[in-house]
Amino acid sequence: MFLDYAFFMEQALEQACRAFDQGQFPVGCVIVQDDRVIASGARTGTSRDLSFFSEIDHAEIRALKSLESSDVRFIPERAVLFCTMEPCLMCFAAIILAGIRTVVFAYEDVMGGGTGLDRQHLTPLYKNAQITVVPHVLRKKSLDLFYNFFNNDANLYWKGSLLESYTLDQLSKIGE
């Protein structure tokens, strides 16, 4: 079955825009099964209010949790996860544990991305996981969101980080 990766990444980008509009780090995620979005999530816990940051409310985790209330029977080997930023180690492990076999992301996380991890030295559960990673689907659209997030002085999440400097440098490298 052919999936239109750009179409579903657009839906993940809608989730990311919702997060961005609420002052959150602009990461969005959708889980697709049988050509239909069955779960979605957006990043929370990163708002401009410095009193509380949450490092577990990632878009992928929120989407996986939303499967609990989905009206569709989740069949992991038929599911594809779309995310606007490369999943971190925590999220990548959760995706593997959920049994999802395909991850599609837009923008690479040079600071904390987990999909490039050499799993050969891990335990069999992770080492033997059959998972395909498809990077850079609608990368520029996602990059624009992250660029706008980091360009706003009110957004303090990851301010001064490698990810911020890398992101702010990317548009000049792609001709903008």
Helices and strands as residue ranges (DSSP letters): H 5-21, E 28-33, E 36-42, H 59-66, G 67-69, G 76-78, E 79-85, H 89-98, E 102-107, G 119-121, H 124-127, E 132-134, H 139-150, H 162-173
